[in-house]
Amino acid sequence: MAKKYYAVRNGRKTGVFTTWDECKRQVMGFKGAAYKGFETLEEAERFASGGDADDTSPREDAVTAYVDGSYNIRTKVFSYGAVIFDNGEITMNEAFEDEELASMRNVAGEIKGSMAAMRYCVERGIEKLDLYYDYAGIEKWCTGEWKTNKRGTIEYKAYYDSIKDRLDVRFVKVKGHSGDKYNDMADRLAKDAAGVE
C-alpha cells in the first residue's frame, strides 16, 4: 500500500503528518480546518505551506457540509445523510415518503440533504457554506446550468434562490464511493435512515 501524507494547512498545528490519527488531532473540531491527503511528501508540503491553493479544501471562515442521498427500492422511502462541521462534527439524517419525489430515487434525498445543510446555516446566521456533494445536479440546478423540470428540482432551486443573498454556498463535487471519509459517512447515514443495508 502506498504511503500517504496528510497535510494540515489550517489546524491546531500545521504541517505534514504520516498517519490519519496525527492529522485528525489537529483538525477535528477546529473551525475552518484545511487539510488533505497526498501520495508524495512534496505535494503535501506545498499544500501545508499554502502553495497551489486547492479549491476543494474548506474555506477557513465557512461551515463545511458533506451530503448524500439514498433510496429504498422495497419501501419507496428516500433519505439524506449529512455531516456538518461547525465547531465540531454534527450528523443529520432523515427519511421521506413522497411518491412523486421518490421517482427521483436517491437524488431526491441528496436534494433534501443539501437544503438541510443550507437551512442549518441560514437559521444560525452563518454566511458561508462549503457543500460537498457527489451528484452533479446539486450544483447545476442552483446555478441554472440544468433546467428544473420536476417538483423536487423546482423546489430546490426556489429555496436556493431565496437564501443565496444571505448564504454564500461554494459547491464542491466529490467522487461518490471513492473513499472520501465524510462522503462515505453521509452515505451511511442516508442508508440507515432509509433502511438500506
VENDATA-V726147 format. One record per run of one state. SS is the DSSP state (a for helix, b for strand, c for the rest). FROM is the first residue (numbers start at 1). TO is the last residue. Records with the same first field share a line. If there is no record, write none. Layout:
SS->FROM-TO, FROM-TO
This chain:
c->1-4, 11-14, 18-19, 28-33, 39-40, 49-62, 73-76, 86-88, 97-98, 103-105, 124-127, 134-136, 144-150, 164-167, 174-180, 195-197
b->5-10, 15-17, 34-38, 63-72, 77-85, 89-96, 128-133, 168-173
a->20-27, 41-48, 99-102, 106-123, 137-143, 151-163, 181-194
